Amino acid sequence: MLNYHVLLEAAWLVKDVKSINDARGVAISEAGKRLNPKLNYVDVNVGVTTCPLCGGKLDSVFVAANTALVGLLFEMRVFAAESEEHASRIAKSVIGQALKNVPLKVVEVDPLEEKKD
C-alpha cells in the first residue's frame, strides 16, 4: 500500500459577479464552506490555463453576463491506496460527497515519497 497526492479539477459556476477577482474569491469561499470542517485537509486553489496564442499562464476564470465559470483545483493526500487508480477513486469519492453535482476530473496522481530515517 502506498500514499498518493491527488489533484482534481472542478468546474464551479458563480452567479452575480462583477470581476474576475470577485469570481475567484466567491468560488474558493463556496467550495471551502462545503468542504469544511469535515474535509479541512483538502486544499482549494484556482486552476491555471495556458493561452493558446502566447503560451502564457492565465487563471481559469471566465466571466460573461455577470456569471463566471471558475476552474478549481482540489488537492489531497490519500493514504494506503492499492494503486494510482484506487487513490484517484478514493479522492473523487471523498470530495464528491461534499460537492454534490460538481463535475470532478482527475488531473494528476503522484506517489508520495516515503521518509527514510
Residue frames as a rotation matrix with the C-alpha (Angstrom) as fourth column:
MET 1
0.577 0.816 0.000 0.00
0.816 -0.577 0.000 0.00
0.000 0.000 -1.000 0.00
LEU 2
-0.565 -0.783 0.261 1.29
0.798 -0.599 -0.066 3.41
0.208 0.171 0.963 -0.98
ASN 3
0.090 0.522 -0.848 0.41
0.557 -0.732 -0.392 7.01
-0.826 -0.437 -0.356 -0.21
TYR 4
-0.303 -0.106 0.947 -0.51
0.940 -0.198 0.279 9.41
0.158 0.974 0.159 -3.02
HIS 5
-0.596 0.180 -0.783 -1.01
0.030 -0.969 -0.246 13.10
-0.803 -0.170 0.572 -3.73
VAL 6
-0.306 0.602 0.737 -4.17
0.937 0.326 0.123 13.52
-0.167 0.728 -0.665 -5.85
LEU 7
-0.803 0.054 -0.594 -5.12
-0.109 -0.992 0.057 16.64
-0.586 0.110 0.803 -7.79
LEU 8
-0.244 0.820 0.517 -8.72
0.916 0.371 -0.156 17.02
-0.320 0.435 -0.842 -9.01
GLU 9
-1.000 -0.003 -0.009 -10.21
-0.001 -0.915 0.404 19.73
-0.009 0.404 0.915 -11.21
ALA 10
-0.260 0.964 -0.047 -13.77
0.838 0.202 -0.507 21.03
-0.479 -0.171 -0.861 -10.95
ALA 11
-0.663 0.208 0.719 -15.91
0.384 -0.730 0.565 23.45
0.643 0.651 0.404 -12.93
TRP 12
-0.464 0.441 -0.768 -17.51
0.793 -0.181 -0.582 25.91
-0.396 -0.879 -0.266 -10.49
LEU 13
-0.202 0.511 0.836 -20.32
0.663 -0.557 0.500 28.25
0.721 0.655 -0.226 -11.53
VAL 14
-0.568 -0.003 -0.823 -20.61
0.686 -0.554 -0.472 31.62
-0.455 -0.832 0.317 -9.77
LYS 15
0.088 0.705 0.704 -23.53
0.887 -0.377 0.267 33.99
0.454 0.601 -0.658 -10.43
ASP 16
0.903 0.393 0.176 -23.82
0.315 -0.882 0.350 37.76
0.292 -0.260 -0.920 -9.94
VAL 17
0.202 -0.896 -0.396 -20.12
0.761 -0.112 0.640 38.64
-0.617 -0.431 0.659 -10.07
LYS 18
0.933 0.149 -0.329 -18.62
-0.022 -0.885 -0.465 41.84
-0.360 0.441 -0.822 -11.37
SER 19
0.372 -0.878 -0.300 -14.96
-0.924 -0.318 -0.214 40.92
0.093 0.357 -0.929 -11.79
ILE 20
0.275 -0.405 -0.872 -12.53
-0.166 0.873 -0.458 38.04
0.947 0.271 0.173 -12.13
ASN 21
-0.775 -0.606 0.179 -11.21
-0.246 0.029 -0.969 38.64
0.582 -0.795 -0.171 -8.62
ASP 22
-0.248 0.801 0.545 -14.76
-0.957 -0.115 -0.266 38.55
-0.150 -0.588 0.795 -7.25
ALA 23
0.624 0.499 -0.601 -15.46
-0.650 0.759 -0.045 35.27
0.434 0.418 0.798 -9.07
ARG 24
-0.175 -0.798 -0.576 -12.21
-0.099 0.596 -0.797 33.72
0.980 -0.083 -0.183 -7.84
GLY 25
-0.841 -0.194 0.505 -12.91
-0.475 -0.184 -0.861 34.65
0.260 -0.964 0.062 -4.22
VAL 26
0.061 0.953 0.295 -16.54
-0.987 0.102 -0.126 33.54
-0.150 -0.284 0.947 -4.24
ALA 27
0.517 0.120 -0.847 -15.71
-0.480 0.860 -0.172 30.18
0.709 0.495 0.502 -5.85
ILE 28
-0.492 -0.775 -0.396 -12.98
-0.011 0.461 -0.887 29.37
0.871 -0.432 -0.235 -3.34
SER 29
-0.745 0.267 0.611 -15.19
-0.667 -0.324 -0.671 30.51
0.019 -0.908 0.419 -0.45
GLU 30
0.325 0.943 -0.076 -18.21
-0.944 0.328 0.039 28.46
0.062 0.059 0.996 -1.57
ALA 31
0.340 -0.270 -0.901 -16.11
-0.203 0.914 -0.350 25.34
0.918 0.302 0.256 -2.13
GLY 32
-0.723 -0.687 0.065 -14.38
-0.160 0.074 -0.984 25.81
0.672 -0.722 -0.163 1.22
LYS 33
-0.369 0.679 0.635 -17.73
-0.927 -0.216 -0.308 26.09
-0.072 -0.702 0.708 3.03
ARG 34
0.630 0.636 -0.446 -18.86
-0.687 0.724 0.060 22.77
0.361 0.268 0.893 1.54
LEU 35
0.170 -0.674 -0.718 -15.60
0.033 0.733 -0.680 21.04
0.985 0.092 0.147 2.47
ASN 36
-0.792 -0.574 0.207 -15.06
-0.133 -0.168 -0.977 22.44
0.595 -0.801 0.057 5.97
PRO 37
0.275 -0.811 0.516 -14.84
-0.952 -0.153 0.267 21.48
-0.137 -0.565 -0.814 8.75
LYS 38
0.790 0.134 0.598 -15.04
-0.202 0.978 0.048 17.79
-0.579 -0.159 0.800 7.86
LEU 39
0.648 -0.545 0.532 -12.58
0.761 0.493 -0.422 17.91
-0.032 0.678 0.734 4.92
ASN 40
0.923 -0.280 -0.265 -10.26
-0.218 -0.946 0.238 20.70
-0.317 -0.162 -0.934 6.08
TYR 41
0.041 -0.943 0.329 -7.28
0.070 0.331 0.941 18.70
-0.997 -0.016 0.079 4.78
VAL 42
0.221 0.095 0.971 -8.32
0.953 0.193 -0.235 19.37
-0.209 0.977 -0.048 1.16
ASP 43
-0.511 -0.459 -0.726 -6.57
0.251 -0.888 0.385 22.38
-0.822 0.015 0.569 -0.40
VAL 44
0.488 0.725 0.486 -8.60
0.776 -0.105 -0.622 24.52
-0.401 0.680 -0.614 -2.84
ASN 45
-0.447 -0.637 -0.628 -6.98
0.128 -0.741 0.659 26.74
-0.885 0.215 0.413 -5.49
VAL 46
0.662 0.555 -0.504 -7.91
-0.400 -0.307 -0.864 28.34
-0.634 0.773 0.019 -8.80
GLY 47
0.430 -0.461 0.776 -6.54
0.658 0.748 0.080 26.41
-0.618 0.477 0.625 -11.75
VAL 48
-0.145 -0.572 -0.807 -4.26
-0.380 -0.721 0.579 27.74
-0.914 0.391 -0.113 -14.46
THR 49
0.732 0.389 0.560 -4.94
0.406 0.410 -0.816 27.68
-0.547 0.825 0.142 -18.20
THR 50
-0.429 -0.903 -0.014 -2.33
0.441 -0.223 0.870 28.11
-0.788 0.367 0.493 -20.93
CYS 51
0.300 0.476 -0.827 -3.09
-0.453 -0.691 -0.563 30.74
-0.839 0.543 0.009 -23.57
PRO 52
0.540 -0.057 0.840 -3.17
0.566 0.763 -0.312 29.02
-0.623 0.644 0.444 -27.00
LEU 53
0.925 -0.159 0.345 -1.67
0.198 -0.573 -0.795 32.09
0.324 0.804 -0.499 -28.72
CYS 54
0.445 -0.777 0.445 1.13
-0.666 -0.620 -0.416 33.29
0.599 -0.111 -0.793 -26.47
GLY 55
0.058 -0.407 -0.912 1.65
0.316 0.874 -0.370 30.29
0.947 -0.267 0.179 -24.18
GLY 56
-0.648 -0.280 0.709 1.23
-0.472 -0.583 -0.662 32.49
0.598 -0.763 0.246 -21.11
LYS 57
-0.709 0.371 -0.600 -0.41
0.642 0.691 -0.332 31.28
0.292 -0.620 -0.728 -17.91
LEU 58
-0.532 0.646 0.547 -3.89
-0.497 -0.762 0.415 32.60
0.685 -0.051 0.727 -17.05
ASP 59
-0.770 0.393 0.503 -6.23
-0.390 0.334 -0.858 31.93
-0.505 -0.857 -0.104 -14.13
SER 60
-0.864 0.501 0.044 -9.01
0.404 0.639 0.655 29.53
0.300 0.584 -0.754 -15.10
VAL 61
-0.339 0.768 -0.543 -11.77
0.447 -0.377 -0.811 32.12
-0.828 -0.518 -0.216 -14.71
PHE 62
-0.847 0.181 0.500 -14.18
0.429 -0.322 0.844 33.19
0.314 0.929 0.195 -17.44
VAL 63
-0.480 0.691 -0.540 -16.78
0.355 -0.410 -0.840 35.90
-0.802 -0.595 -0.049 -16.76
ALA 64
-0.906 0.334 0.259 -19.68
0.136 -0.348 0.927 36.71
0.400 0.876 0.270 -19.09
ALA 65
-0.088 0.956 0.279 -23.00
-0.124 -0.289 0.949 38.41
0.988 0.049 0.144 -18.28
ASN 66
-0.048 -0.033 0.998 -22.12
-0.933 -0.356 -0.057 38.61
0.357 -0.934 -0.014 -14.56
THR 67
0.914 0.245 0.323 -21.74
-0.340 0.897 0.284 34.82
-0.220 -0.369 0.903 -14.42
ALA 68
0.047 -0.986 -0.158 -18.39
-0.998 -0.042 -0.037 33.08
0.030 0.160 -0.987 -14.03
LEU 69
0.945 -0.014 -0.328 -17.03
-0.001 0.999 -0.044 29.63
0.328 0.042 0.944 -14.72
VAL 70
0.333 -0.837 0.435 -14.08
-0.942 -0.315 0.114 29.02
0.042 -0.448 -0.893 -12.42
GLY 71
0.478 -0.294 -0.828 -11.73
-0.066 0.928 -0.368 26.06
0.876 0.230 0.424 -12.74
LEU 72
0.534 -0.252 0.807 -10.90
-0.845 -0.190 0.500 24.96
0.028 -0.949 -0.315 -9.21
LEU 73
-0.082 -0.628 -0.774 -8.20
-0.271 0.761 -0.589 22.52
0.959 0.162 -0.232 -8.15
PHE 74
0.761 0.312 0.568 -8.65
-0.638 0.200 0.744 20.27
0.118 -0.929 0.352 -5.14
GLU 75
-0.132 -0.885 -0.446 -5.54
-0.472 0.452 -0.757 18.67
0.872 0.110 -0.477 -3.64
MET 76
0.640 0.268 0.720 -5.48
-0.768 0.259 0.586 15.92
-0.030 -0.928 0.371 -1.07
ARG 77
-0.591 -0.801 -0.094 -3.30
-0.783 0.598 -0.172 13.10
0.194 -0.028 -0.981 0.19
VAL 78
0.660 0.720 -0.213 -4.62
-0.660 0.692 0.293 9.58
0.358 -0.053 0.932 0.05
PHE 79
-0.296 -0.786 0.543 -3.03
-0.947 0.317 -0.058 7.06
-0.126 -0.531 -0.838 2.38
ALA 80
-0.603 -0.092 0.792 -2.73
-0.257 0.963 -0.083 3.29
-0.755 -0.254 -0.604 1.96
ALA 81
0.490 0.720 -0.492 -4.13
-0.730 0.030 -0.683 3.03
-0.477 0.694 0.540 -1.56
GLU 82
0.469 -0.244 0.849 -3.52
0.264 0.956 0.129 -0.06
-0.843 0.163 0.513 -3.68
SER 83
-0.244 -0.508 0.826 -2.70
0.957 0.010 0.289 1.87
-0.155 0.861 0.484 -6.88
GLU 84
-0.978 -0.108 -0.176 -2.90
0.071 -0.977 0.203 5.29
-0.194 0.186 0.963 -8.55
GLU 85
-0.551 0.834 -0.010 -6.36
-0.043 -0.017 0.999 4.42
0.833 0.551 0.046 -9.86
HIS 86
0.029 0.534 -0.845 -7.51
0.864 0.412 0.290 3.38
0.503 -0.739 -0.449 -6.39
ALA 87
-0.594 -0.328 -0.735 -6.16
0.689 -0.680 -0.253 6.65
-0.416 -0.656 0.629 -4.92
SER 88
-0.967 0.251 0.045 -7.99
-0.177 -0.789 0.589 8.71
0.183 0.561 0.807 -7.55
ARG 89
-0.224 0.932 -0.285 -11.26
0.274 0.341 0.899 6.85
0.935 0.123 -0.332 -6.88
ILE 90
-0.112 0.122 -0.986 -10.90
0.992 0.064 -0.105 7.47
0.050 -0.991 -0.128 -3.15
ALA 91
-0.848 -0.278 -0.452 -10.25
0.334 -0.941 -0.047 11.20
-0.412 -0.190 0.891 -3.68
LYS 92
-0.793 0.604 0.081 -13.17
-0.206 -0.390 0.897 11.58
0.574 0.695 0.434 -6.11
SER 93
-0.064 0.792 -0.607 -15.47
0.611 0.512 0.604 9.77
0.789 -0.332 -0.517 -3.70
VAL 94
-0.269 -0.109 -0.957 -14.44
0.938 -0.254 -0.235 11.79
-0.217 -0.961 0.170 -0.63
ILE 95
-0.899 -0.114 -0.423 -14.52
0.058 -0.988 0.143 15.18
-0.434 0.104 0.895 -2.33
GLY 96
-0.787 0.617 -0.018 -17.51
-0.032 -0.011 0.999 14.30
0.616 0.787 0.028 -4.50
GLN 97
-0.192 0.729 -0.657 -19.67
0.907 0.387 0.164 13.53
0.374 -0.565 -0.735 -1.45
ALA 98
-0.298 0.019 -0.954 -19.11
0.639 -0.739 -0.214 17.08
-0.709 -0.674 0.208 -0.17
LEU 99
-0.653 -0.023 -0.757 -19.50
-0.422 -0.819 0.389 18.70
-0.629 0.574 0.525 -3.60
LYS 100
-0.168 0.684 0.710 -22.69
0.522 0.672 -0.525 17.13
-0.836 0.282 -0.470 -4.89
ASN 101
0.715 0.548 0.434 -23.44
0.600 -0.162 -0.784 17.81
-0.359 0.821 -0.444 -8.59
VAL 102
0.572 -0.632 -0.523 -19.99
-0.657 -0.735 0.170 19.30
-0.491 0.246 -0.835 -9.23
PRO 103
0.957 -0.223 -0.183 -18.10
0.029 0.706 -0.708 17.57
0.288 0.672 0.682 -12.06
LEU 104
0.519 -0.827 0.215 -14.66
-0.533 -0.116 0.838 16.34
-0.669 -0.550 -0.501 -10.97
LYS 105
0.890 -0.342 -0.301 -11.77
-0.117 0.466 -0.877 15.27
0.441 0.816 0.375 -13.18
VAL 106
0.674 -0.737 -0.056 -8.51
0.419 0.318 0.851 13.65
-0.609 -0.597 0.523 -12.06
VAL 107
0.881 -0.425 -0.207 -5.63
-0.459 -0.668 -0.585 15.84
0.110 0.611 -0.784 -13.20
GLU 108
-0.036 -0.978 -0.206 -2.68
-0.578 0.189 -0.794 14.20
0.815 0.091 -0.572 -11.51
VAL 109
0.974 0.180 0.136 -1.84
-0.215 0.558 0.802 11.35
0.069 -0.810 0.582 -9.14
ASP 110
0.150 -0.986 -0.076 1.68
-0.495 -0.008 -0.869 11.18
0.856 0.168 -0.489 -7.73
PRO 111
0.514 -0.048 -0.856 3.11
0.613 0.719 0.328 8.75
0.600 -0.693 0.399 -5.20
LEU 112
0.825 -0.266 0.499 4.34
-0.509 -0.734 0.449 10.42
0.247 -0.624 -0.741 -2.02
GLU 113
-0.027 -0.922 -0.387 7.94
-0.257 0.380 -0.888 9.73
0.966 0.075 -0.247 -1.16
GLU 114
0.790 0.239 -0.564 8.43
0.413 0.473 0.778 7.71
0.453 -0.848 0.275 1.96
LYS 115
0.603 -0.583 0.544 10.52
-0.731 -0.678 0.083 9.34
0.320 -0.448 -0.835 4.66
LYS 116
0.503 -0.538 -0.676 13.71
0.396 0.839 -0.373 7.46
0.768 -0.080 0.635 5.41
ASP 117
0.995 -0.099 0.031 15.25
-0.068 -0.397 0.915 7.82
-0.079 -0.912 -0.402 8.87
